[in-house]
């Protein structure tokens, strides 16, 4: 679900002092973008939001959530917006966030 090697890599890249701030900003931005996801969005808006979410998720190691966003992005590109499960995407983020927050301090020690 979480690619901890990527999390550690990011922490090493930006430094431990700024890491908490980056994580907080990431979570805020993703939650804002998720609120923008709507069945009423245009295909262009939907694709933009899903692309942003996918990239953000990859940057912080949210592998499963990123995969859900990528799947949705592909469906939009194929004109299948009705087949995008927005509830699954939101739930995927919530599950990933929960695991991430619960395990972060332990995983960064390894």
C-alpha positions in Angstrom: 0.0 0.0 0.0 2.8 2.4 1.0 6.1 2.3 -0.7 8.3 3.1 2.3 11.5 3.1 0.3 10.1 6.1 -1.6 9.1 7.8 1.7 12.6 7.4 3.0 14.1 8.6 -0.3 11.9 11.7 -0.1 13.0 12.4 3.5 16.6 12.1 2.5 16.1 14.4 -0.5 14.4 17.2 1.4 15.9 16.7 4.8 14.3 15.6 8.0 13.7 19.1 9.2 11.4 19.9 6.2 9.9 16.4 5.9 7.0 16.9 8.3 6.0 20.1 6.6 6.0 18.5 3.2 3.9 15.6 4.4 1.4 18.0 6.0 1.2 20.0 2.8 0.8 16.9 0.7 -2.1 15.6 2.7 -3.8 19.0 2.6 -3.4 19.4 -1.1 -4.6 15.8 -1.8 -7.6 16.3 0.4 -8.5 19.5 -1.4 -8.1 17.8 -4.8 -10.3 14.9 -3.7 -13.0 17.3 -2.7 -12.9 18.6 -6.3 -13.6 15.1 -7.7 -17.2 14.9 -8.7 -19.3 12.9 -11.2 -20.4 16.3 -12.5 -16.8 17.3 -13.4 -16.0 17.7 -17.1 -13.8 14.9 -18.5 -11.0 17.5 -18.6 -11.4 18.5 -15.0 -11.6 14.9 -13.9 -8.5 14.0 -15.8 -6.6 17.0 -14.4 -7.6 16.1 -10.8 -6.7 12.4 -11.2 -3.4 13.2 -12.8 -2.5 15.6 -10.0 -3.6 13.0 -7.4 -1.6 10.2 -9.1 1.6 12.3 -9.2 1.2 13.5 -5.6 0.6 9.9 -4.5 3.7 8.6 -6.3 5.9 11.3 -4.7 5.0 10.2 -1.2 4.8 6.5 -1.8 1.0 6.0 -1.8 1.3 3.2 -4.4 -2.2 1.7 -4.1 -3.9 5.1 -4.2 -1.8 6.2 -7.2 -2.9 3.1 -9.0 -6.5 3.9 -8.4 -6.0 7.4 -9.8 -4.1 6.1 -12.8 -6.9 3.7 -13.6 -9.4 6.5 -13.4 -7.2 8.7 -15.6 -7.0 6.0 -18.2 -10.8 5.6 -18.1 -11.3 9.3 -18.7 -8.9 9.2 -21.6 -10.9 6.3 -23.1 -14.2 8.2 -22.6 -15.4 6.0 -19.8 -16.0 8.6 -17.1 -19.1 6.7 -16.0 -16.9 3.7 -15.1 -14.7 5.6 -12.6 -15.3 4.6 -9.0 -14.8 7.9 -7.2 -15.8 6.3 -3.9 -13.0 3.7 -4.3 -10.5 6.4 -5.1 -11.5 8.4 -2.0 -11.5 5.3 0.2 -8.1 4.3 -1.2 -6.7 7.6 -0.1 -8.3 7.3 3.3 -6.9 3.8 3.8 -3.5 4.8 2.6 -3.4 7.9 4.8 -4.5 5.9 7.8 -1.7 3.3 7.3 0.8 6.1 6.5 0.1 8.1 9.6 -0.1 5.0 11.9 3.2 3.6 10.6 5.3 6.6 9.7 7.4 7.0 12.8 8.1 3.3 13.0 9.0 3.0 9.3 11.4 6.0 9.3 13.4 4.3 12.0 14.3 1.4 9.8 
